[in-house]
Amino acid sequence: MAEGIAAHIASDVMEVSSAGVAALGRVQTMSKLTLTKNGYPADGLESKPCEDVDLQTADIIINMTGRPGLAVFQDASKVEDWDVEDPYGSDAETYQRIFEDIERRVVELVGRVRTSDGSKFTARNSREKGRERGMEGGVESGSGQE
């Protein structure tokens, strides 16, 4: 869902690609329905493994695996961990709630990209995010199979 949202609202500032560490090979029907219901196109979305994406050329990697970026990626300097529940197998209401969470995060990320000097844009680490929310040392990790 994050790819569909970001590609729709930020194509002017981002080249969006999505991949998973445990890709299913298909985008879940409920993910597509939820995107469509909320006014986002779902055509062209595909589930692909991280191996199919050149992570070296990425400016930022959003980690929604549920594990810290350091545990998943060799170079976590470009990784921003998002603590997002995995809706896989859930009902429409759960997908909608998780969609709203992801949409909020994507909108915030796009805002940071639009207001930054592109050459200086970096992923926020967990400590920075925690301070912004008043949770010193707060940790965000993520989910994965939306």
KAFEN-V964414 format. One record per residue. RES is the residue in three letters. NEAR is the number of other C-alpha atoms within 10 Angstrom. D_FIRST is the distance of its C-alpha to the first C-alpha in Angstrom with 2 decimals. Layout:
# KAFEN-V964414
((RES	NEAR	D_FIRST) (RES	NEAR	D_FIRST))
This chain:
# KAFEN-V964414
((MET	24	0.00) (ALA	21	3.80) (GLU	17	5.44) (GLY	22	5.23) (ILE	23	6.26) (ALA	23	8.62) (ALA	18	9.99) (HIS	16	10.86) (ILE	15	12.49) (ALA	18	13.89) (SER	12	15.13) (ASP	9	18.56) (VAL	14	18.28) (MET	15	15.68) (GLU	12	15.35) (VAL	15	11.80) (SER	17	11.42) (SER	18	9.41) (ALA	20	11.52) (GLY	20	12.31) (VAL	16	15.71) (ALA	13	15.63) (ALA	16	13.63) (LEU	14	14.12) (GLY	11	14.72) (ARG	10	12.50) (VAL	18	9.00) (GLN	17	9.68) (THR	11	11.07) (MET	19	9.94) (SER	22	6.17) (LYS	18	7.67) (LEU	17	10.16) (THR	22	8.36) (LEU	20	6.72) (THR	14	10.30) (LYS	11	12.05) (ASN	12	10.94) (GLY	11	12.08) (TYR	18	9.28) (PRO	17	10.14) (ALA	20	8.48) (ASP	9	11.63) (GLY	7	12.06) (LEU	15	8.87) (GLU	17	10.54) (SER	17	10.80) (LYS	19	13.54) (PRO	15	15.60) (CYS	14	16.31) (GLU	10	19.71) (ASP	10	18.49) (VAL	14	17.39) (ASP	9	20.19) (LEU	15	19.39) (GLN	10	22.81) (THR	7	21.92) (ALA	13	18.82) (ASP	17	19.66) (ILE	17	17.12) (ILE	21	15.06) (ILE	18	12.52) (ASN	27	13.38) (MET	25	11.37) (THR	22	13.87) (GLY	18	16.02) (ARG	17	18.86) (PRO	21	20.30) (GLY	25	19.68) (LEU	12	23.39) (ALA	9	23.18) (VAL	14	20.49) (PHE	15	21.35) (GLN	8	24.92) (ASP	12	24.57) (ALA	18	22.51) (SER	16	23.81) (LYS	21	20.63) (VAL	22	18.32) (GLU	23	16.78) (ASP	27	15.99) (TRP	23	13.44) (ASP	20	14.40) (VAL	21	11.32) (GLU	22	12.15) (ASP	18	10.89) (PRO	22	10.48) (TYR	14	11.67) (GLY	12	14.64) (SER	10	14.45) (ASP	10	15.31) (ALA	14	13.62) (GLU	11	14.75) (THR	15	13.17) (TYR	23	9.67) (GLN	19	10.56) (ARG	14	12.01) (ILE	19	9.24) (PHE	23	6.89) (GLU	14	10.08) (ASP	15	10.56) (ILE	21	7.50) (GLU	18	8.39) (ARG	12	11.92) (ARG	16	11.59) (VAL	19	10.09) (VAL	15	12.87) (GLU	12	15.34) (LEU	16	14.63) (VAL	17	15.02) (GLY	13	18.13) (ARG	15	19.54) (VAL	17	19.11) (ARG	15	20.77) (THR	9	23.62) (SER	12	24.36) (ASP	9	26.61) (GLY	12	24.26) (SER	7	26.74) (LYS	8	26.66) (PHE	15	22.98) (THR	17	22.23) (ALA	18	19.82) (ARG	16	21.03) (ASN	19	22.42) (SER	19	22.38) (ARG	14	25.83) (GLU	16	25.01) (LYS	18	22.06) (GLY	16	24.40) (ARG	12	27.16) (GLU	11	25.06) (ARG	9	24.36) (GLY	10	27.94) (MET	12	27.17) (GLU	13	29.24) (GLY	13	27.82) (GLY	15	24.64) (VAL	16	22.28) (GLU	21	18.52) (SER	19	17.04) (GLY	19	13.67) (SER	17	12.02) (GLY	21	10.51) (GLN	21	9.51) (GLU	25	6.20))
